[in-house]
C-alpha cells in the first residue's frame, strides 16, 4: 500500500487503540511506485500528526516516518529496532507526558474529530510549489504555518471563514442520498425524494459531499468569496418526478 494512503485518522486511531508510537515506512522520495508521489502526502501528514500530538500534550517523537526501499532489509531492521528502543524509553502513551487515561482519551478524541477539517485546511493553505523534503520542513517550521495550526487546533471555527463552503443546489439535487451517507459528521439533512440541505452551523468544510456527488448530477457547489444561499424552505424540498410527455400517435 502506498504510504500516502495512511490517513491522519489512522495515526490517531492507532494511538487511541493502545499503540505507544507509530512509524510509517515509505518509498524514497522521487521513487514513488505509483507515480502519485504519495510519500509526500505521508510526509505532510506526519508533520500535521506531530503538531496534533503536541497540542494534546504528547511527545511528537511518538510519530516517525522513514524512507525504505523493498531491497533495504538491513536498513529496515535497524530503523525498526531504533524506533522500538525510542518508544520503549518514552514508555506507555501518556505516562511520561503526565496524562491519565481519561485525559489521554479525551485529547485523542478531540483531535480525531478535527481530522476532516484539518485535511481541507492543509489542502487549501499548506501547499509547496516544488515538492521536496526541505520544502515541507520549511513550510511547517514557518511562523505563519505554526500560528495557523495553533489557531486551528485551539478553535477549528476560527479558520472556517478562510475555507470554501459547500451548498447543495436545489435545482440539481435528485435526493440520491450519496452525499448524505458520505458526510463524516452527519451534517446533511435529507432523504429519498427530498432535496438535501447542508447544515452550515455544523459543516466542517471537509469537501466530502462535493467529491461524493456524482459528476452527472453536480448538485454540490463549492463556494468561495461569496455569501452562501439560504436553505430551501422545508415545504419546498419534496422532489416531484417530472412526467414524460405522452408519445404522439
N, C-alpha and C positions, 0 to 999 in steps of 0.2 A: 504494500500500500504506500502511496506517495505520502511523504511527511506533511505535505500541505493539507492532507485530509484530516490531520489531527486538530480538531476544533478546540477553541479555547474552553468550551464547555466540557470537553473530555478531560482536560487538565484539572479543572476544579472538581469534577465528578470523581476522579481517581483519588484525590486527596480527601474528599468527603467520605469515600468508602474505605478509608483506612491506610492508604499509601502515605509513606513519610516523605516521599520525593518522587519526581517524575523526570525521566530523561527521554529525549527524542533523538533518534538517530536518522539522519537524512543523507541523501546523496551529496557529494561535494558540490558546492555552488558552481554553476556553469556546466554541470554534468547531469542535469535532470533527465531521467529515463523517459519521461512522458512529454518532454518539450513544453511543459507548462510553467517551469520554474517555481513549482510548488514549494520547494525548500525555502524560498524567500518568504512565502506566506507563513511557513512554520517559524522562521526567524522572527518575523514581526509578532506572531502570536506569543513567542517566548518572551519578548520584551514586554508585551502587554500583560502576560501572565505574571511576570515578576513584579510589575507595578501593582497588580491586584493583590498579590500576597503581601507586599509592603503595606498596602492600605489597611489590611486587617491585622497587621502585627506579626506576620510570618516571615521567616527568613527567605529572601528571594533565591538563595543558593539551593533551595529545595527543588528548583526547576533548572533544567540544563538541556542544552542542545549541542550535538556533536555531528560532524560530517564524517561519514564512514562508507567506503565502498564495499561491495559484496566480497571483494577479494582480500580485504584487510582484516582477517580473522584475529591476528595477534593484536592489532590496534583496538579492535572491538573488545577483546578480553581485558586489555589494560584499562580502557575507558570505563568499562562496567565495574571493574574492581575498584578503581579510584572513586567512582561515584558512590558505590556501595559503602566504602570506607567513610566518605564525607558525610553521607546520610546517617551512618552509624554514630559518628561523632556528634552530629546535631541532636540525635536522639529522637524519640517519638514526636510526631507532629504536635506542636503547641507547647510541649514541655519546656524547652529552653526559652521559648518566647513568653512563657508565663501565662498561657491561655488555658482556662479549664475547658472541659468538654462542651459545656453549654455555649461559652463564648466562641469557641472554635466552630461549632456547628452553625451558630448564628452568622458568623463572619463569612463562612464559605457559602451559605445560602444567600446572603446579601449580594456578594459579588457574582454568584452564579446567575442571579436574576438580571444582572446588568449586561451579561454577555451579548445578547442580540443587539442592544443599542450601542454597546462599545464597538462591535464589529462594523456597524454602519458609520460610526464616528471615525474609525480608522480608515474606512474606505473613502470617506469624504474629505478628511482633514490630514491624514497621516500617510502620505504617499511620497515616494522619492522619484526623481526624474530618471536617474540611471541606477539600476539595481546593483548593489554591492554590499558586502558585509559592513564596510566602513561607512557607507551612506546611511544604513539603518542605525548604526551605532551613533552617528552624529545626530540623526533625526530624534532618537529617543533620549539623547543627552542634552538636546536643545532646551533652553529655558522656557520657550513658548510651549513646546510639547509637554514638558513637565507640568507647567501651570494648567494647560488644557486638561490633562489627565487627572490632575489633582482636583480641579473644579468638578469634573465629571463624576469621579468616584465619591466626592463629598455630596454631590447633589446632581444626579443624572438630568433632572429637569432644567438645570442651569444652562446647559448647552443645547437643549432641544430646539430652540429657535434658530439655531445655526444649521440644523439638519433639514433635509427635504421632508415635506409632509406628503401623505397619500390620501387620495379621495376616490371613492367608487362612483363613477358616472352613472346616474340612474337611467340614462337613455340607452346605455350599453349593457348594463348588468342583466344576466339571464337567470340569476338565482341558482347557479350550479353548485354553490357551497364549497368550491375548491379553496378559495382564499380564506373562507371562514374556518375550514378544518385545518388549514396550514398555519394560521396565526398562532404564534407561540404563547401569547398571553390571553387568548380568547377575547380579543378586543374588537371583534366584528359581530354585529347583530344582524341576523337574517335567518332565512330558512328556504325550503323548497318553494319555488314560485313567488319568492319575496325578494325585493331589491335589498341588497346588503348595504349596511352603513357602518363605517369605521367610527368607533368611539374615540374621538380626538383627545379626550381627557386622560385616557389610559394608554394610548398609542405610544410605542417606544421608537417609532420611526425606523424600524429594522428593515423595512422594504420587502419582507417575505410575501406579503399579499401582491405586491407589484410583479414579482418574479413568478408567483404561482398562477396568476391569471392567464389563461390560455391566450396566445397571440391572436388567434382568430376572433377573440372577444375583445380584448384590450380595454376592459372596463375600468381598471385601476390606473389613475393618473398620478404622476409624480409632480408635486408642486413645489416650486422654489420662488422666493421673492414675490409672492402674490398671496392674497387672502384665500383661505380655504372656503369653498362654497358651503352654505348652511346645509344640514342634512335634510333630505326629503321628508315631508310630514308622514307620520305613521299611516294615515288613511290613504296615502297615495302610493304605498310600497308594493301593493299586490301586482304581480306580473300576469297580464292577460295575454294569452297567446293569440296572435292575430290570425284570423281565418283566411285561408287561401281563397282567392276569387274562384267562383264556380266556372268550370270549363264550358265554353260556348258549344252548343250542339252543332 
